[in-house]
Amino acid sequence: MLEELQKLGLSKGLATVYLDLIRHGQSQVHQITQRTKFHRTSIYDYLEKLMQKGLVNFHIEKNIKMFKATSPENLTHYFEDLQNQAKKIIPSLLKQQIVEKDDVIVEVYKGIEGLKFVLNDRISLKADMFALNIDEEIYTEILGEPYILNYLEKIKENNVKEKLITSHKATKLYETSFVDYRAVSEDFFDPTSTLIYADRVAHVIWEPLTVILMKNKNLAEAHKKHFDHIWKKAKRISSGTI
């Protein structure tokens, strides 16, 4: 399995740490160090790189960072050019992965790949999205317009819709039949985006780019009610051209 992961482009160190987390579940750094025999400093470096690729995330438990591998299916999101090779090893990895059951699952993703993971996750679930504090200029600057247009095409193909709350000063909107915008004043506009879809809530922090993804049906429903309350008060606006 180590060789297959290296063929996908991971270094031996990255592949070893990733496979260790797949097999052992959430772990502290010192536990990973003991199992892999790598130096502690190297472990931190590998974990940082794996998080940037969307393959590892962490949460804080009693002031201690606990790292765990994300679903092996994320390999297909990051290595888009190598999807066929990734899919061959995913079933084996899924069999080895420890699935932890929590009332609320919290995952932290770093960098552009983390943001792309959430958007891809929404598409794969074929879920409508309800989002607060959307600034299309920032999303376009970070992800690039080709990515945004491709993402919108996937929304159309999956017959899902978006309701987005933006600022009344917004200058960039995407004109489609499946994206509906409403605006609030700057006083009520927060730079941190909140994305609600299926049983998930994602908070997008821009500096540094970090996505906090929470999975819980009741939590998502509560955020959706808050969204609906603001949506009713927000002003209708027409989409601008892309």
C-alpha positions as CSV (number, residue, x, y, z in Angstrom):
1,M,0.0,0.0,0.0
2,L,2.9,2.3,0.7
3,E,4.2,1.9,-2.8
4,E,0.8,2.6,-4.3
5,L,0.5,5.9,-2.4
6,Q,4.0,6.9,-3.5
7,K,3.0,6.3,-7.1
8,L,0.2,8.8,-6.6
9,G,2.8,11.4,-5.8
10,L,3.2,11.3,-2.0
11,S,6.7,11.1,-0.7
12,K,7.6,8.1,1.5
13,G,7.3,10.2,4.6
14,L,3.9,11.6,3.7
15,A,2.6,8.2,2.6
16,T,3.8,6.6,5.8
17,V,2.2,9.2,8.1
18,Y,-1.1,9.1,6.1
19,L,-1.2,5.3,6.2
20,D,-0.5,5.3,9.9
21,L,-3.5,7.6,10.6
22,I,-5.7,5.5,8.3
23,R,-4.8,2.4,10.3
24,H,-4.8,3.8,13.8
25,G,-7.4,6.6,13.7
26,Q,-7.1,9.9,15.5
27,S,-3.7,10.3,17.2
28,Q,-1.5,12.7,19.0
29,V,1.9,13.7,17.4
30,H,3.9,11.7,19.9
31,Q,1.8,8.5,19.1
32,I,2.5,9.0,15.4
33,T,6.2,9.5,16.2
34,Q,6.4,6.3,18.2
35,R,4.8,4.2,15.5
36,T,6.6,5.6,12.5
37,K,10.0,6.2,14.2
38,F,10.2,9.6,12.4
39,H,11.5,12.7,14.2
40,R,8.8,14.8,15.9
41,T,9.8,17.8,13.8
42,S,9.4,15.8,10.6
43,I,6.0,14.6,11.7
44,Y,4.7,18.2,12.1
45,D,6.0,19.0,8.6
46,Y,4.3,15.9,7.1
47,L,1.0,16.6,8.9
48,E,1.1,20.2,7.6
49,K,1.6,19.1,4.0
50,L,-1.1,16.4,4.3
51,M,-3.6,19.0,5.7
52,Q,-2.8,21.3,2.7
53,K,-3.7,18.4,0.4
54,G,-7.0,17.8,2.3
55,L,-5.9,14.3,3.3
56,V,-5.6,15.0,7.1
57,N,-7.4,17.2,9.5
58,F,-7.3,17.8,13.2
59,H,-9.5,18.9,16.2
60,I,-8.5,20.0,19.7
61,E,-9.4,17.7,22.6
62,K,-8.5,18.9,26.1
63,N,-6.1,21.4,24.6
64,I,-4.3,18.7,22.6
65,K,-4.3,18.5,18.8
66,M,-5.7,15.2,17.6
67,F,-4.9,14.3,13.9
68,K,-6.7,11.9,11.7
69,A,-6.9,10.9,8.1
70,T,-9.9,12.2,6.1
71,S,-11.8,9.7,4.0
72,P,-9.6,8.0,1.4
73,E,-12.1,9.2,-1.2
74,N,-10.4,12.6,-0.9
75,L,-7.5,11.2,-2.9
76,T,-9.6,11.5,-6.0
77,H,-10.3,15.2,-5.3
78,Y,-6.6,16.1,-4.9
79,F,-5.1,13.8,-7.5
80,E,-7.6,14.6,-10.3
81,D,-5.2,13.5,-13.0
82,L,-4.6,10.1,-11.2
83,Q,-8.2,9.2,-10.3
84,N,-8.1,5.8,-11.8
85,Q,-5.0,4.8,-9.7
86,A,-6.5,6.2,-6.5
87,K,-9.8,4.4,-6.9
88,K,-7.9,1.0,-7.1
89,I,-6.6,1.4,-3.6
90,I,-9.5,3.2,-1.9
91,P,-11.5,-0.1,-1.1
92,S,-8.5,-1.5,0.8
93,L,-7.9,1.7,2.7
94,L,-11.6,1.9,3.7
95,K,-11.4,-1.6,5.1
96,Q,-8.4,-0.6,7.3
97,Q,-9.7,2.8,8.4
98,I,-11.1,3.1,11.9
99,V,-14.5,4.9,11.7
100,E,-15.1,6.9,14.8
101,K,-18.7,7.7,15.9
102,D,-19.2,11.1,17.4
103,D,-22.3,13.2,18.0
104,V,-20.6,16.1,16.3
105,I,-17.7,15.5,14.0
106,V,-15.4,18.5,13.6
107,E,-12.8,18.6,10.9
108,V,-10.2,21.3,10.1
109,Y,-8.9,21.8,6.6
110,K,-6.1,24.2,5.5
111,G,-5.5,26.0,2.2
112,I,-7.2,26.0,-1.1
113,E,-7.6,22.2,-1.2
114,G,-9.6,22.3,2.0
115,L,-12.0,24.8,0.5
116,K,-12.2,22.8,-2.7
117,F,-12.9,19.6,-0.6
118,V,-16.0,21.2,1.0
119,L,-17.3,22.4,-2.4
120,N,-16.7,18.9,-3.9
121,D,-18.3,17.3,-0.9
122,R,-21.4,19.4,-1.4
123,I,-21.5,18.3,-5.1
124,S,-21.0,14.7,-4.3
125,L,-23.9,14.8,-1.8
126,K,-26.1,16.5,-4.4
127,A,-27.3,18.9,-1.7
128,D,-28.7,22.5,-2.0
129,M,-26.5,25.1,-0.3
130,F,-27.4,28.0,1.9
131,A,-24.6,30.4,2.6
132,L,-24.0,33.5,4.6
133,N,-21.4,36.3,4.0
134,I,-20.5,35.4,0.5
135,D,-18.0,37.7,-1.3
136,E,-17.8,36.3,-4.9
137,E,-14.7,38.5,-5.6
138,I,-12.7,36.7,-2.8
139,Y,-13.9,33.2,-3.9
140,T,-13.0,34.0,-7.5
141,E,-9.6,35.4,-6.5
142,I,-8.7,32.4,-4.4
143,L,-10.1,29.6,-6.6
144,G,-9.9,31.2,-10.0
145,E,-12.7,31.9,-12.4
146,P,-12.2,28.7,-14.4
147,Y,-12.8,26.6,-11.2
148,I,-15.9,28.7,-10.3
149,L,-17.4,28.2,-13.7
150,N,-16.7,24.5,-13.6
151,Y,-18.2,24.3,-10.1
152,L,-21.4,26.1,-11.4
153,E,-21.6,23.7,-14.3
154,K,-21.5,20.8,-11.8
155,I,-24.3,22.4,-9.8
156,K,-26.4,22.6,-12.9
157,E,-25.7,19.0,-13.9
158,N,-26.7,17.8,-10.4
159,N,-29.9,19.9,-10.4
160,V,-29.1,21.5,-7.1
161,K,-29.5,25.2,-6.1
162,E,-27.8,27.8,-3.9
163,K,-29.2,30.7,-1.8
164,L,-26.4,33.1,-1.0
165,I,-26.4,36.1,1.2
166,T,-23.9,38.8,0.2
167,S,-23.1,42.4,1.0
168,H,-25.2,45.2,-0.6
169,K,-21.9,46.6,-1.9
170,A,-21.1,43.4,-3.8
171,T,-19.8,44.1,-7.3
172,K,-19.4,40.5,-8.6
173,L,-22.3,38.1,-8.9
174,Y,-22.8,35.0,-11.1
175,E,-25.9,35.1,-13.2
176,T,-27.5,31.7,-13.3
177,S,-31.0,30.3,-12.8
178,F,-29.9,28.1,-9.9
179,V,-28.1,30.7,-7.7
180,D,-30.2,33.2,-5.9
181,Y,-28.6,36.2,-4.1
182,R,-29.9,38.5,-1.4
183,A,-28.0,41.3,0.3
184,V,-27.5,42.7,3.8
185,S,-25.9,46.0,4.8
186,E,-22.2,46.1,5.7
187,D,-23.1,46.3,9.4
188,F,-24.4,42.8,9.2
189,F,-21.8,41.3,6.8
190,D,-19.1,39.2,8.4
191,P,-15.9,38.3,6.5
192,T,-16.2,34.7,7.6
193,S,-18.4,32.7,5.3
194,T,-20.8,30.0,6.6
195,L,-21.8,27.3,4.2
196,I,-24.8,25.0,5.1
197,Y,-25.6,21.8,3.1
198,A,-27.0,18.4,3.9
199,D,-26.1,17.7,7.6
200,R,-23.0,20.0,7.5
201,V,-21.9,23.4,8.4
202,A,-18.6,24.9,7.2
203,H,-17.0,28.1,8.4
204,V,-14.5,29.6,5.9
205,I,-11.7,31.8,7.5
206,W,-9.6,33.6,4.9
207,E,-6.5,34.6,6.9
208,P,-5.0,32.0,7.0
209,L,-7.3,30.1,4.7
210,T,-8.9,27.5,7.0
211,V,-12.1,25.6,6.7
212,I,-13.8,24.2,9.9
213,L,-16.4,21.6,8.8
214,M,-18.9,20.3,11.4
215,K,-21.1,17.3,10.7
216,N,-24.3,17.1,12.7
217,K,-28.0,17.1,11.6
218,N,-29.3,19.1,14.5
219,L,-26.5,21.7,14.2
220,A,-27.1,22.1,10.4
221,E,-30.9,22.5,11.0
222,A,-30.2,25.2,13.6
223,H,-27.9,27.1,11.2
224,K,-30.5,26.7,8.4
225,K,-33.2,28.3,10.6
226,H,-30.8,31.2,11.4
227,F,-30.1,31.5,7.6
228,D,-33.9,31.6,6.8
229,H,-34.4,34.3,9.4
230,I,-31.8,36.5,7.7
231,W,-32.9,35.6,4.2
232,K,-36.4,36.9,4.8
233,K,-35.0,40.3,5.9
234,A,-32.3,40.5,3.2
235,K,-32.9,42.6,0.1
236,R,-33.5,40.9,-3.3
237,I,-30.9,41.7,-5.9
238,S,-30.4,40.8,-9.5
239,S,-27.3,38.9,-10.5
240,G,-24.5,40.6,-12.4
241,T,-22.8,39.2,-15.4
242,I,-19.9,36.8,-15.0
